[in-house]
């Protein structure tokens, strides 16, 4: 059952910002806030093309507001009047990340690369855990448990050039040359810096070189104990 949840009325479900605006998804509307004026500029709802589904992620690259919702991805050209749902990006669960060349959409239905919402996306295989993700969503998740039950599905997507990295179910995967491979079992909080992928694991900080495929461990001081979370 996917109806309007009374307990989420006017509750913020996602937000993002760019150089000019703060964007907030609240139940079945998106609010655009002018940062310089510190005031609400306008809101977008169903009559403006917003899909009638809860929004799980917003991402602004300064030109386009990307909207991940229960059912797929939609987009708003910043300065435009209407939101366009993107039928080629239908999915039960998805995450989007941006880089200098456009955006990546990682979904249970596949992995997609596009520069603007009007582009025909490049299509790549789905992340190896896509089947597990799809089954859980199809079986149903109680709304009160949604964040906890889905938090490990697709985490911290980031890219290095044409290589894409995403965490899923506690491991880190790389999409390169059209295929996914596992680069770390038991890694999390990955980030791309200086041509390397950095992530935490039980040993400390790991530095992965995508060219040599070598991982260098930088252990934490012995006095630092516990799970490295950030």
URLIN-V327817 format. One record per helix or strand of 3 or more residues. SS is the DSSP state (H for helix, E for strand). FROM is the first residue (numbers start at 1). LEN is the number of residues. If there is no record, write none. Layout:
SS,FROM,LEN ; SS,FROM,LEN
This chain:
H,6,3 ; E,12,6 ; E,21,6 ; E,29,6 ; E,39,6 ; H,46,3 ; E,55,6 ; E,64,6 ; E,72,6 ; E,83,3 ; H,87,3 ; E,94,6 ; E,102,6 ; E,110,5 ; E,122,3 ; H,130,10 ; H,143,8 ; E,155,6 ; E,163,6 ; E,171,6 ; E,179,7 ; E,187,7 ; E,196,6 ; E,204,6 ; E,214,6
